[in-house]
Amino acid sequence: MVMSTLLKFLYPLPPSLFITTMSITSVVSLANAGFSEIRGKHMQYSKFFGTIKNENDDKKKKKKKKAKIESKLGMLLLYGPSFLGGISSFAIFPNGDLRFVLVCSALSIHFFKRVLEVLFVHKYSGSMDVEDAIAISLSYFLSTITMIYCQHLSQDLPEPSIDLKYSGYIIFLVGIIGNFYHHILLSKLRTKGEKEYKIPQGGLFDFAICPHYLFEILIFVGVSCTSQTLYAISFTLGTIFYLMGRSIATRRWYKSKFDDFPKDIKAIIPYVF
């Protein structure tokens, strides 16, 4: 009963151990990362990284210093390979159907936007560990090519009886536009050379501290509806857990830094959460 209902919305799982493993790994690893954010263990490129003292700080100081890279270059390293993977898919799989083209174009647009934001929108200071930048970049790249490969394998499988690709792509575009708009608002908080953090204002920032995360979730909800594969759904669920965790950590951070932080501003969903 449950399986027959799911098959109305999803392709059958491709006969691939790699895809099955990645479907499980993605949701578990991203959900764990989200819970880690709530517990105070932040990603190395997060603005919270290094601002909260951890119990292992003394041990870390004794370790050999890691190679560093300028933050802007590090962020390009994070997103560049995934963008190249997305656009390369059109040449590697030239005979893809419309759904395949929509999924690949959505992933390419998403990471192209990320690259443009790194180059022209966001302001960076400090540095990143080269080792961490490479690890995160590989994670993004692996997730991207796995979604593309899964879509390629699914072309020979029975189509879901309920077609969501067009509505999914509309949701994706809403997410892209909303995410970009709120990133622009964030970039205007500080002038060149200014390092002091401020409470974001404008758009949905007046109601939630992380509306850009909400729209990023919409991006991947749109991609998963366009794809209608189990891997895309698993990755999106993991992303939701992760960004919810980050939004909780972000709201907690702002509350600790600003005495005048409005109590009615939610973490990620206005008026709700």
Accessible surface in RSA format (square Angstrom, percent):
REM  Atomic radii and reference values for relative SASA: ProtOr
REM  Chains: A
REM  Algorithm: Lee & Richards
REM  Probe-radius: 1.40
REM  Slices: 20
REM RES _ NUM      All-atoms   Total-Side   Main-Chain    Non-polar    All polar
REM                ABS   REL    ABS   REL    ABS   REL    ABS   REL    ABS   REL
RES MET A   1   192.78  99.8 147.53  97.6  45.25 107.7 124.98 106.3  67.80  89.8
RES VAL A   2   111.59  73.4 107.48  97.3   4.11   9.9 110.07  95.6   1.52   4.1
RES MET A   3   125.46  65.0 122.94  81.4   2.52   6.0 108.68  92.4  16.78  22.2
RES SER A   4    61.14  51.7  53.52  71.4   7.63  17.6  46.45  98.9  14.70  20.6
RES THR A   5    57.77  41.1  57.68  58.5   0.09   0.2  46.10  61.9  11.68  17.7
RES LEU A   6    80.48  44.8  80.36  57.5   0.12   0.3  80.48  56.5   0.00   0.0
RES LEU A   7    72.86  40.6  65.01  46.5   7.85  19.7  65.36  45.9   7.50  20.2
RES LYS A   8   103.36  50.4 102.46  62.9   0.90   2.1  48.17  43.4  55.19  58.8
RES PHE A   9    79.45  39.8  79.00  48.9   0.46   1.2  79.00  47.9   0.46   1.3
RES LEU A  10    21.17  11.8  20.55  14.7   0.63   1.6  20.55  14.4   0.63   1.7
RES TYR A  11     6.50   3.0   2.59   1.5   3.91  10.2   0.83   0.6   5.67   7.0
RES PRO A  12    39.90  29.1  36.19  33.0   3.71  13.5  39.34  32.5   0.56   3.5
RES LEU A  13    71.85  40.0  47.73  34.1  24.12  60.6  48.35  34.0  23.51  63.3
RES PRO A  14     4.65   3.4   2.09   1.9   2.56   9.3   2.09   1.7   2.56  15.9
RES PRO A  15   133.20  97.1  90.46  82.5  42.74 155.4 106.78  88.2  26.42 164.2
RES SER A  16    21.54  18.2  12.34  16.5   9.20  21.2  12.98  27.6   8.56  12.0
RES LEU A  17   150.34  83.7 136.36  97.6  13.97  35.1 139.89  98.2  10.44  28.1
RES PHE A  18    89.83  44.9  81.14  50.3   8.69  22.6  86.98  52.7   2.85   8.2
RES ILE A  19     0.00   0.0   0.00   0.0   0.00   0.0   0.00   0.0   0.00   0.0
RES THR A  20    44.22  31.5  44.13  44.7   0.10   0.2  36.28  48.7   7.94  12.0
RES THR A  21    66.65  47.4  63.52  64.4   3.13   7.5  54.88  73.7  11.77  17.8
RES MET A  22    21.51  11.1  21.51  14.2   0.00   0.0   9.31   7.9  12.20  16.2
RES SER A  23     5.13   4.3   4.09   5.5   1.03   2.4   4.42   9.4   0.71   1.0
RES ILE A  24   107.66  61.3 105.56  78.6   2.10   5.1 107.66  77.5   0.00   0.0
RES THR A  25    64.34  45.8  60.38  61.2   3.97   9.5  49.55  66.6  14.80  22.4
RES SER A  26     7.39   6.2   2.81   3.8   4.58  10.5   7.39  15.7   0.00   0.0
RES VAL A  27    35.27  23.2  35.13  31.8   0.14   0.3  35.13  30.5   0.14   0.4
RES VAL A  28    92.79  61.1  87.57  79.3   5.21  12.6  91.67  79.6   1.12   3.0
RES SER A  29    56.81  48.0  46.33  61.8  10.48  24.1  41.10  87.5  15.71  22.0
RES LEU A  30    39.91  22.2  39.61  28.3   0.30   0.8  39.91  28.0   0.00   0.0
RES ALA A  31    15.64  14.4  15.29  23.6   0.34   0.8  15.29  21.5   0.34   0.9
RES ASN A  32    84.89  58.5  81.75  79.0   3.15   7.6  15.29  36.8  69.60  67.3
RES ALA A  33    24.57  22.6  19.40  29.9   5.17  11.8  23.54  33.2   1.03   2.7
RES GLY A  34     0.83   1.0   0.00   N/A   0.83   1.0   0.83   2.3   0.00   0.0
RES PHE A  35   111.26  55.7 110.27  68.3   0.99   2.6 110.40  66.9   0.86   2.5
RES SER A  36    13.76  11.6  13.76  18.4   0.00   0.0   7.38  15.7   6.37   8.9
RES GLU A  37     1.16   0.7   1.16   0.9   0.00   0.0   0.46   0.9   0.70   0.6
RES ILE A  38    55.04  31.3  51.25  38.2   3.79   9.1  51.25  36.9   3.79  10.3
RES ARG A  39   163.52  68.7 123.94  63.2  39.58  94.2  72.78  99.5  90.74  55.0
RES GLY A  40    13.17  16.2   0.00   N/A  13.17  16.2  11.58  31.8   1.59   3.6
RES LYS A  41   151.11  73.7 144.82  88.9   6.28  15.0  89.43  80.5  61.68  65.7
RES HIS A  42    20.90  11.4   5.97   4.1  14.93  38.2   7.03   7.2  13.87  16.1
RES MET A  43    56.37  29.2  50.95  33.7   5.42  12.9  31.59  26.9  24.78  32.8
RES GLN A  44    24.22  13.5  12.51   9.1  11.71  27.9   6.61  14.1  17.61  13.4
RES TYR A  45    51.42  24.0  25.19  14.3  26.23  68.2  22.31  16.8  29.11  35.9
RES SER A  46     7.90   6.7   0.00   0.0   7.90  18.2   1.18   2.5   6.72   9.4
RES LYS A  47    67.77  33.1  47.15  28.9  20.62  49.1  29.03  26.1  38.74  41.3
RES PHE A  48     1.29   0.6   0.87   0.5   0.42   1.1   0.87   0.5   0.42   1.2
RES PHE A  49    89.49  44.8  71.76  44.4  17.73  46.1  73.00  44.3  16.48  47.2
RES GLY A  50    70.93  87.5   0.00   N/A  70.93  87.5  32.51  89.2  38.42  86.0
RES THR A  51    67.00  47.7  31.36  31.8  35.64  84.9  39.22  52.7  27.78  42.0
RES ILE A  52    77.98  44.4  70.64  52.6   7.34  17.7  73.37  52.8   4.62  12.5
RES LYS A  53   150.07  73.2 119.77  73.5  30.30  72.1 108.71  97.8  41.36  44.1
RES ASN A  54    54.57  37.6  47.80  46.2   6.77  16.3  16.96  40.8  37.61  36.4
RES GLU A  55   176.37 101.3 141.86 107.3  34.51  82.2  64.69 125.1 111.68  91.2
RES ASN A  56    76.13  52.5  76.07  73.5   0.07   0.2   6.68  16.1  69.46  67.1
RES ASP A  57    30.28  21.2  28.83  28.7   1.45   3.4   6.90  16.2  23.38  23.3
RES ASP A  58    85.39  59.8  82.97  82.6   2.41   5.7  26.49  62.3  58.90  58.7
RES LYS A  59   139.93  68.3 136.01  83.5   3.92   9.3  85.83  77.3  54.10  57.6
RES LYS A  60   100.60  49.1  89.76  55.1  10.84  25.8  64.14  57.7  36.46  38.8
RES LYS A  61   160.93  78.5 126.28  77.5  34.65  82.5  91.94  82.8  68.99  73.5
RES LYS A  62   179.25  87.4 141.99  87.1  37.25  88.7  93.36  84.0  85.89  91.5
RES LYS A  63   141.74  69.1 126.88  77.8  14.86  35.4  81.81  73.6  59.92  63.8
RES LYS A  64   192.99  94.1 165.67 101.6  27.32  65.0 118.37 106.5  74.62  79.5
RES LYS A  65   196.98  96.1 172.16 105.6  24.82  59.1 120.86 108.8  76.12  81.1
RES LYS A  66    95.91  46.8  79.50  48.8  16.41  39.1  56.28  50.7  39.63  42.2
RES ALA A  67    71.09  65.4  51.28  79.1  19.81  45.1  62.50  88.0   8.60  22.8
RES LYS A  68   119.40  58.3  89.69  55.0  29.71  70.7  62.45  56.2  56.96  60.7
RES ILE A  69    40.79  23.2  34.58  25.8   6.21  15.0  40.79  29.4   0.00   0.0
RES GLU A  70   102.69  59.0  92.20  69.8  10.49  25.0  34.16  66.1  68.53  55.9
RES SER A  71    11.21   9.5  11.21  15.0   0.00   0.0   5.83  12.4   5.38   7.5
RES LYS A  72    69.45  33.9  69.45  42.6   0.00   0.0  28.80  25.9  40.64  43.3
RES LEU A  73    95.18  53.0  91.89  65.7   3.28   8.3  91.91  64.5   3.27   8.8
RES GLY A  74     0.00   0.0   0.00   N/A   0.00   0.0   0.00   0.0   0.00   0.0
RES MET A  75    17.97   9.3  17.97  11.9   0.00   0.0  14.84  12.6   3.13   4.1
RES LEU A  76    44.61  24.8  41.32  29.6   3.29   8.3  41.66  29.3   2.95   7.9
RES LEU A  77    59.83  33.3  53.89  38.6   5.94  14.9  59.28  41.6   0.55   1.5
RES LEU A  78     0.00   0.0   0.00   0.0   0.00   0.0   0.00   0.0   0.00   0.0
RES TYR A  79    15.08   7.0  15.08   8.6   0.00   0.0   6.10   4.6   8.99  11.1
RES GLY A  80    17.03  21.0   0.00   N/A  17.03  21.0  17.03  46.7   0.00   0.0
RES PRO A  81    41.19  30.0  38.40  35.0   2.79  10.1  40.93  33.8   0.25   1.6
RES SER A  82     0.12   0.1   0.00   0.0   0.12   0.3   0.00   0.0   0.12   0.2
RES PHE A  83    41.85  20.9  41.85  25.9   0.00   0.0  41.85  25.4   0.00   0.0
RES LEU A  84   102.82  57.3 102.61  73.4   0.20   0.5 102.82  72.2   0.00   0.0
RES GLY A  85    10.69  13.2   0.00   N/A  10.69  13.2   7.09  19.5   3.60   8.1
RES GLY A  86     0.04   0.1   0.00   N/A   0.04   0.1   0.04   0.1   0.00   0.0
RES ILE A  87    73.91  42.1  64.51  48.1   9.39  22.6  64.51  46.5   9.39  25.5
RES SER A  88    46.56  39.3  40.60  54.2   5.96  13.7  21.02  44.8  25.53  35.8
RES SER A  89     2.42   2.0   1.78   2.4   0.64   1.5   2.42   5.1   0.00   0.0
RES PHE A  90    75.94  38.0  65.80  40.8  10.13  26.4  67.09  40.7   8.84  25.3
RES ALA A  91    81.92  75.3  56.22  86.8  25.70  58.5  64.55  90.9  17.37  46.0
RES ILE A  92   114.28  65.0  90.14  67.2  24.14  58.2  96.89  69.8  17.38  47.2
RES PHE A  93    45.64  22.8  39.73  24.6   5.91  15.4  42.92  26.0   2.71   7.8
RES PRO A  94    97.27  70.9  65.59  59.8  31.68 115.2  68.58  56.6  28.69 178.3
RES ASN A  95   141.28  97.4 110.85 107.1  30.44  73.3  39.89  96.0 101.39  98.0
RES GLY A  96    19.95  24.6   0.00   N/A  19.95  24.6   0.77   2.1  19.19  43.0
RES ASP A  97    52.73  36.9  42.12  41.9  10.61  25.1  44.04 103.6   8.69   8.7
RES LEU A  98    90.36  50.3  80.36  57.5  10.00  25.1  83.52  58.7   6.85  18.4
RES ARG A  99     3.73   1.6   2.49   1.3   1.24   3.0   2.25   3.1   1.49   0.9
RES PHE A 100     0.95   0.5   0.95   0.6   0.00   0.0   0.95   0.6   0.00   0.0
RES VAL A 101    60.36  39.7  60.36  54.6   0.00   0.0  60.36  52.4   0.00   0.0
RES LEU A 102    28.28  15.7  28.28  20.2   0.00   0.0  28.28  19.9   0.00   0.0
RES VAL A 103     0.03   0.0   0.00   0.0   0.03   0.1   0.03   0.0   0.00   0.0
RES CYS A 104     0.00   0.0   0.00   0.0   0.00   0.0   0.00   0.0   0.00   0.0
RES SER A 105    24.11  20.4  22.58  30.1   1.53   3.5  22.49  47.9   1.62   2.3
RES ALA A 106     0.27   0.2   0.27   0.4   0.00   0.0   0.27   0.4   0.00   0.0
RES LEU A 107     2.80   1.6   2.69   1.9   0.10   0.3   2.80   2.0   0.00   0.0
RES SER A 108     8.62   7.3   8.46  11.3   0.16   0.4   8.62  18.4   0.00   0.0
RES ILE A 109    69.17  39.4  67.47  50.3   1.70   4.1  68.84  49.6   0.33   0.9
RES HIS A 110     5.11   2.8   5.11   3.5   0.00   0.0   0.98   1.0   4.13   4.8
RES PHE A 111    13.43   6.7  13.43   8.3   0.00   0.0  13.43   8.1   0.00   0.0
RES PHE A 112    90.52  45.3  90.52  56.1   0.00   0.0  90.52  54.9   0.00   0.0
RES LYS A 113    15.95   7.8  14.12   8.7   1.83   4.4  15.84  14.3   0.12   0.1
RES ARG A 114    27.59  11.6  26.92  13.7   0.67   1.6   1.26   1.7  26.33  16.0
RES VAL A 115    22.67  14.9  22.67  20.5   0.00   0.0  22.67  19.7   0.00   0.0
RES LEU A 116    66.49  37.0  66.38  47.5   0.11   0.3  66.38  46.6   0.11   0.3
RES GLU A 117     0.56   0.3   0.56   0.4   0.00   0.0   0.31   0.6   0.25   0.2
RES VAL A 118     0.91   0.6   0.86   0.8   0.05   0.1   0.86   0.8   0.05   0.1
RES LEU A 119    68.83  38.3  56.28  40.3  12.55  31.6  56.28  39.5  12.55  33.8
RES PHE A 120   157.27  78.7 119.73  74.2  37.54  97.7 127.67  77.4  29.60  84.7
RES VAL A 121    20.01  13.2  11.32  10.2   8.69  20.9  14.36  12.5   5.65  15.3
RES HIS A 122    47.28  25.8  35.52  24.7  11.77  30.1  21.11  21.8  26.17  30.5
RES LYS A 123    91.86  44.8  71.55  43.9  20.31  48.4  58.40  52.6  33.46  35.6
RES TYR A 124    70.93  33.1  32.66  18.6  38.26  99.6  34.34  25.8  36.59  45.1
RES SER A 125    71.28  60.2  45.09  60.2  26.18  60.3  28.15  60.0  43.12  60.4
RES GLY A 126    60.29  74.3   0.00   N/A  60.29  74.3  40.32 110.6  19.97  44.7
RES SER A 127    55.72  47.1  32.75  43.7  22.97  52.9  15.08  32.1  40.64  56.9
RES MET A 128     4.57   2.4   4.57   3.0   0.00   0.0   4.13   3.5   0.45   0.6
RES ASP A 129    12.47   8.7  12.47  12.4   0.00   0.0   0.00   0.0  12.47  12.4
RES VAL A 130    41.36  27.2  41.36  37.4   0.00   0.0  41.36  35.9   0.00   0.0
RES GLU A 131   110.07  63.2 101.53  76.8   8.54  20.3  42.69  82.6  67.38  55.0
RES ASP A 132    34.29  24.0  33.51  33.4   0.77   1.8   4.96  11.7  29.33  29.3
RES ALA A 133     0.00   0.0   0.00   0.0   0.00   0.0   0.00   0.0   0.00   0.0
RES ILE A 134    78.08  44.4  78.08  58.2   0.00   0.0  78.08  56.2   0.00   0.0
RES ALA A 135    57.18  52.6  46.05  71.1  11.13  25.3  51.08  71.9   6.10  16.2
RES ILE A 136    18.71  10.6  16.62  12.4   2.09   5.0  18.71  13.5   0.00   0.0
RES SER A 137     5.55   4.7   5.55   7.4   0.00   0.0   1.76   3.7   3.79   5.3
RES LEU A 138   108.79  60.6 107.12  76.6   1.66   4.2 107.50  75.5   1.29   3.5
RES SER A 139    60.36  51.0  52.22  69.7   8.15  18.8  27.41  58.4  32.95  46.2
RES TYR A 140    55.03  25.7  53.66  30.5   1.37   3.6  39.49  29.7  15.54  19.2
RES PHE A 141    65.80  32.9  65.80  40.8   0.00   0.0  65.80  39.9   0.00   0.0
RES LEU A 142    71.66  39.9  71.64  51.3   0.03   0.1  71.66  50.3   0.00   0.0
RES SER A 143    14.41  12.2  14.25  19.0   0.15   0.4   4.15   8.8  10.26  14.4
RES THR A 144     4.50   3.2   2.37   2.4   2.13   5.1   2.16   2.9   2.34   3.5
RES ILE A 145    60.62  34.5  58.35  43.5   2.28   5.5  58.61  42.2   2.01   5.5
RES THR A 146     0.43   0.3   0.00   0.0   0.43   1.0   0.43   0.6   0.00   0.0
RES MET A 147     2.84   1.5   2.84   1.9   0.00   0.0   2.84   2.4   0.00   0.0
RES ILE A 148     5.40   3.1   5.40   4.0   0.00   0.0   5.40   3.9   0.00   0.0
RES TYR A 149    85.91  40.1  85.83  48.8   0.08   0.2  49.90  37.5  36.01  44.4
RES CYS A 150     0.17   0.1   0.17   0.2   0.00   0.0   0.01   0.0   0.16   0.2
RES GLN A 151     2.03   1.1   2.00   1.5   0.03   0.1   0.00   0.0   2.03   1.5
RES HIS A 152    58.62  32.0  56.22  39.1   2.39   6.1  31.06  32.0  27.55  32.1
RES LEU A 153    48.02  26.7  39.84  28.5   8.18  20.6  41.98  29.5   6.03  16.2
RES SER A 154     0.23   0.2   0.23   0.3   0.00   0.0   0.15   0.3   0.08   0.1
RES GLN A 155    51.91  29.0  25.37  18.5  26.55  63.2  14.12  30.1  37.79  28.7
RES ASP A 156   136.42  95.6 101.59 101.1  34.83  82.4  34.93  82.2 101.50 101.2
RES LEU A 157    40.36  22.5  32.61  23.3   7.75  19.5  33.71  23.7   6.65  17.9
RES PRO A 158    96.12  70.0  82.41  75.1  13.70  49.8  93.99  77.6   2.13  13.2
RES GLU A 159   100.57  57.7  77.11  58.3  23.46  55.9  51.66  99.9  48.90  39.9
RES PRO A 160     8.05   5.9   0.00   0.0   8.05  29.3   0.62   0.5   7.43  46.2
RES SER A 161    92.05  77.8  50.75  67.7  41.29  95.1  57.13 121.6  34.92  48.9
RES ILE A 162    68.32  38.9  65.18  48.6   3.14   7.6  68.32  49.2   0.00   0.0
RES ASP A 163    71.74  50.3  44.09  43.9  27.65  65.4  28.59  67.3  43.15  43.0
RES LEU A 164    49.10  27.3  48.87  35.0   0.22   0.6  49.10  34.5   0.00   0.0
RES LYS A 165    26.80  13.1  26.73  16.4   0.07   0.2   5.48   4.9  21.31  22.7
RES TYR A 166   132.86  62.0 129.85  73.9   3.01   7.8 106.46  80.0  26.40  32.5
RES SER A 167    55.34  46.8  50.01  66.7   5.33  12.3  46.22  98.4   9.12  12.8
RES GLY A 168     0.00   0.0   0.00   N/A   0.00   0.0   0.00   0.0   0.00   0.0
RES TYR A 169    35.83  16.7  35.83  20.4   0.00   0.0  29.33  22.0   6.50   8.0
RES ILE A 170   110.66  63.0 110.55  82.4   0.12   0.3 110.62  79.7   0.04   0.1
RES ILE A 171    56.10  31.9  54.62  40.7   1.47   3.5  56.10  40.4   0.00   0.0
RES PHE A 172     0.19   0.1   0.19   0.1   0.00   0.0   0.19   0.1   0.00   0.0
RES LEU A 173    73.23  40.8  73.23  52.4   0.00   0.0  73.23  51.4   0.00   0.0
RES VAL A 174    74.24  48.9  71.22  64.5   3.02   7.3  73.22  63.6   1.02   2.8
RES GLY A 175     0.00   0.0   0.00   N/A   0.00   0.0   0.00   0.0   0.00   0.0
RES ILE A 176    18.93  10.8  18.93  14.1   0.00   0.0  18.93  13.6   0.00   0.0
RES ILE A 177   119.54  68.0 116.48  86.8   3.06   7.4 119.05  85.7   0.49   1.3
RES GLY A 178     8.47  10.4   0.00   N/A   8.47  10.4   8.11  22.3   0.36   0.8
RES ASN A 179     0.58   0.4   0.58   0.6   0.00   0.0   0.04   0.1   0.54   0.5
RES PHE A 180    81.78  40.9  81.78  50.7   0.00   0.0  81.78  49.6   0.00   0.0
RES TYR A 181   105.20  49.1 103.07  58.6   2.13   5.5  77.04  57.9  28.17  34.7
RES HIS A 182     5.64   3.1   5.64   3.9   0.00   0.0   5.64   5.8   0.00   0.0
RES HIS A 183     9.27   5.1   9.27   6.4   0.00   0.0   1.10   1.1   8.17   9.5
RES ILE A 184    45.04  25.6  45.04  33.6   0.00   0.0  45.04  32.4   0.00   0.0
RES LEU A 185    33.42  18.6  28.88  20.7   4.54  11.4  29.23  20.5   4.20  11.3
RES LEU A 186    45.42  25.3  35.85  25.6   9.57  24.1  36.14  25.4   9.27  25.0
RES SER A 187    16.23  13.7   8.84  11.8   7.38  17.0   7.66  16.3   8.57  12.0
RES LYS A 188   151.98  74.1 122.78  75.3  29.20  69.5  79.25  71.3  72.73  77.5
RES LEU A 189    37.44  20.9  30.85  22.1   6.60  16.6  33.79  23.7   3.66   9.8
RES ARG A 190    49.58  20.8  47.43  24.2   2.16   5.1   4.36   6.0  45.22  27.4
RES THR A 191    94.30  67.1  88.72  89.9   5.58  13.3  78.81 105.9  15.49  23.4
RES LYS A 192   198.88  97.0 171.78 105.4  27.10  64.5 115.39 103.9  83.49  88.9
RES GLY A 193    70.86  87.4   0.00   N/A  70.86  87.4  41.70 114.4  29.16  65.3
RES GLU A 194    56.06  32.2  39.32  29.7  16.74  39.8  27.62  53.4  28.43  23.2
RES LYS A 195   147.42  71.9 134.41  82.5  13.00  31.0  78.87  71.0  68.54  73.0
RES GLU A 196   122.39  70.3 111.18  84.1  11.21  26.7  43.65  84.4  78.74  64.3
RES TYR A 197    75.37  35.2  69.45  39.5   5.91  15.4  49.83  37.4  25.53  31.5
RES LYS A 198    79.35  38.7  76.73  47.1   2.62   6.2  45.20  40.7  34.14  36.4
RES ILE A 199    30.99  17.6  22.00  16.4   8.99  21.7  22.00  15.8   8.99  24.4
RES PRO A 200     3.83   2.8   2.27   2.1   1.56   5.7   2.27   1.9   1.56   9.7
RES GLN A 201   133.60  74.7 123.04  89.9  10.56  25.1  28.12  59.8 105.48  80.0
RES GLY A 202    25.68  31.7   0.00   N/A  25.68  31.7  24.39  66.9   1.29   2.9
RES GLY A 203    31.66  39.0   0.00   N/A  31.66  39.0  17.96  49.3  13.70  30.7
RES LEU A 204    54.36  30.3  54.36  38.9   0.00   0.0  54.36  38.2   0.00   0.0
RES PHE A 205     0.37   0.2   0.19   0.1   0.17   0.5   0.19   0.1   0.17   0.5
RES ASP A 206    76.70  53.7  56.85  56.6  19.84  46.9  20.17  47.5  56.53  56.4
RES PHE A 207    76.29  38.2  73.03  45.2   3.26   8.5  75.61  45.8   0.68   1.9
RES ALA A 208     0.00   0.0   0.00   0.0   0.00   0.0   0.00   0.0   0.00   0.0
RES ILE A 209     1.99   1.1   0.02   0.0   1.97   4.8   0.02   0.0   1.97   5.4
RES CYS A 210     0.36   0.3   0.36   0.4   0.00   0.0   0.00   0.0   0.36   0.4
RES PRO A 211     0.00   0.0   0.00   0.0   0.00   0.0   0.00   0.0   0.00   0.0
RES HIS A 212    19.60  10.7  19.60  13.6   0.00   0.0   9.05   9.3  10.56  12.3
RES TYR A 213    26.76  12.5  26.76  15.2   0.00   0.0  14.26  10.7  12.50  15.4
RES LEU A 214    35.09  19.5  35.09  25.1   0.00   0.0  35.09  24.6   0.00   0.0
RES PHE A 215    27.68  13.8  27.68  17.1   0.00   0.0  27.68  16.8   0.00   0.0
RES GLU A 216    22.12  12.7  22.12  16.7   0.00   0.0   0.11   0.2  22.01  18.0
RES ILE A 217    18.12  10.3  17.89  13.3   0.24   0.6  18.12  13.1   0.00   0.0
RES LEU A 218    52.68  29.3  52.68  37.7   0.00   0.0  52.68  37.0   0.00   0.0
RES ILE A 219     0.34   0.2   0.34   0.3   0.00   0.0   0.34   0.2   0.00   0.0
RES PHE A 220    12.76   6.4  12.70   7.9   0.06   0.2  12.70   7.7   0.06   0.2
RES VAL A 221    41.09  27.0  41.06  37.2   0.03   0.1  41.09  35.7   0.00   0.0
RES GLY A 222     0.00   0.0   0.00   N/A   0.00   0.0   0.00   0.0   0.00   0.0
RES VAL A 223     1.61   1.1   1.56   1.4   0.05   0.1   1.61   1.4   0.00   0.0
RES SER A 224     3.33   2.8   3.04   4.1   0.30   0.7   0.05   0.1   3.28   4.6
RES CYS A 225    27.25  20.6  25.65  28.6   1.60   3.8   1.87   4.7  25.38  27.4
RES THR A 226     0.22   0.2   0.22   0.2   0.00   0.0   0.00   0.0   0.22   0.3
RES SER A 227     0.00   0.0   0.00   0.0   0.00   0.0   0.00   0.0   0.00   0.0
RES GLN A 228     0.49   0.3   0.08   0.1   0.41   1.0   0.49   1.0   0.00   0.0
RES THR A 229     1.16   0.8   0.90   0.9   0.26   0.6   1.14   1.5   0.03   0.0
RES LEU A 230    67.57  37.6  65.28  46.7   2.28   5.7  65.28  45.8   2.28   6.1
RES TYR A 231     0.03   0.0   0.00   0.0   0.03   0.1   0.00   0.0   0.03   0.0
RES ALA A 232     0.14   0.1   0.14   0.2   0.00   0.0   0.14   0.2   0.00   0.0
RES ILE A 233    53.55  30.5  53.46  39.8   0.09   0.2  53.48  38.5   0.06   0.2
RES SER A 234    11.58   9.8  10.77  14.4   0.82   1.9   0.96   2.0  10.62  14.9
RES PHE A 235    23.61  11.8  23.61  14.6   0.00   0.0  23.61  14.3   0.00   0.0
RES THR A 236     8.04   5.7   8.04   8.1   0.00   0.0   7.16   9.6   0.87   1.3
RES LEU A 237    84.45  47.0  84.23  60.3   0.22   0.6  84.23  59.2   0.22   0.6
RES GLY A 238     0.00   0.0   0.00   N/A   0.00   0.0   0.00   0.0   0.00   0.0
RES THR A 239     9.28   6.6   9.14   9.3   0.14   0.3   7.55  10.1   1.73   2.6
RES ILE A 240    43.41  24.7  43.41  32.3   0.00   0.0  43.41  31.3   0.00   0.0
RES PHE A 241    93.82  46.9  88.10  54.6   5.71  14.9  88.75  53.8   5.06  14.5
RES TYR A 242    20.59   9.6  20.59  11.7   0.00   0.0  20.59  15.5   0.00   0.0
RES LEU A 243     7.19   4.0   7.19   5.1   0.00   0.0   7.19   5.1   0.00   0.0
RES MET A 244    59.98  31.1  59.98  39.7   0.00   0.0  45.37  38.6  14.61  19.4
RES GLY A 245     0.89   1.1   0.00   N/A   0.89   1.1   0.22   0.6   0.67   1.5
RES ARG A 246    18.49   7.8  18.49   9.4   0.00   0.0   0.46   0.6  18.03  10.9
RES SER A 247     0.00   0.0   0.00   0.0   0.00   0.0   0.00   0.0   0.00   0.0
RES ILE A 248    52.36  29.8  49.98  37.2   2.38   5.7  51.23  36.9   1.13   3.1
RES ALA A 249     3.47   3.2   0.50   0.8   2.96   6.7   0.65   0.9   2.82   7.5
RES THR A 250     4.87   3.5   4.87   4.9   0.00   0.0   4.39   5.9   0.48   0.7
RES ARG A 251    50.94  21.4  50.94  26.0   0.00   0.0  12.14  16.6  38.80  23.5
RES ARG A 252   108.77  45.7 104.70  53.4   4.07   9.7  67.64  92.4  41.12  24.9
RES TRP A 253    13.77   5.5   9.47   4.6   4.30  10.1  13.44   7.2   0.33   0.5
RES TYR A 254     7.96   3.7   7.96   4.5   0.00   0.0   1.78   1.3   6.18   7.6
RES LYS A 255   105.54  51.5  88.46  54.3  17.08  40.7  41.22  37.1  64.32  68.5
RES SER A 256    85.90  72.6  45.45  60.7  40.45  93.2  49.85 106.1  36.05  50.5
RES LYS A 257   115.71  56.4  86.37  53.0  29.33  69.8  38.70  34.8  77.01  82.0
RES PHE A 258    41.76  20.9  37.53  23.2   4.23  11.0  39.91  24.2   1.85   5.3
RES ASP A 259   157.46 110.3 117.76 117.2  39.69  93.9  43.62 102.7 113.83 113.5
RES ASP A 260   111.28  77.9  88.05  87.6  23.22  54.9  49.88 117.4  61.39  61.2
RES PHE A 261    13.86   6.9   2.58   1.6  11.28  29.4   2.58   1.6  11.28  32.3
RES PRO A 262    53.61  39.1  42.81  39.0  10.80  39.3  53.61  44.3   0.00   0.0
RES LYS A 263   183.20  89.4 167.81 103.0  15.40  36.7 110.95  99.9  72.25  77.0
RES ASP A 264   113.21  79.3  96.30  95.9  16.91  40.0  47.27 111.2  65.95  65.8
RES ILE A 265     9.93   5.6   9.85   7.3   0.08   0.2   9.93   7.1   0.00   0.0
RES LYS A 266    69.66  34.0  69.20  42.5   0.46   1.1  17.41  15.7  52.25  55.7
RES ALA A 267     6.83   6.3   6.21   9.6   0.62   1.4   6.21   8.7   0.62   1.6
RES ILE A 268     1.02   0.6   1.02   0.8   0.00   0.0   1.02   0.7   0.00   0.0
RES ILE A 269    65.49  37.3  65.49  48.8   0.00   0.0  65.49  47.2   0.00   0.0
RES PRO A 270    23.08  16.8  17.60  16.0   5.48  19.9  17.60  14.5   5.48  34.1
RES TYR A 271   168.25  78.6 141.07  80.3  27.18  70.7 119.95  90.1  48.31  59.5
RES VAL A 272   108.37  71.3  81.33  73.6  27.04  65.2  84.87  73.7  23.50  63.7
RES PHE A 273    73.25  36.6  65.79  40.8   7.46  19.4  73.25  44.4   0.00   0.0
END  Absolute sums over single chains surface
CHAIN  1 A    14543.6      12373.7       2169.8      10006.3       4537.2
END  Absolute sums over all chains
TOTAL         14543.6      12373.7       2169.8      10006.3       4537.2
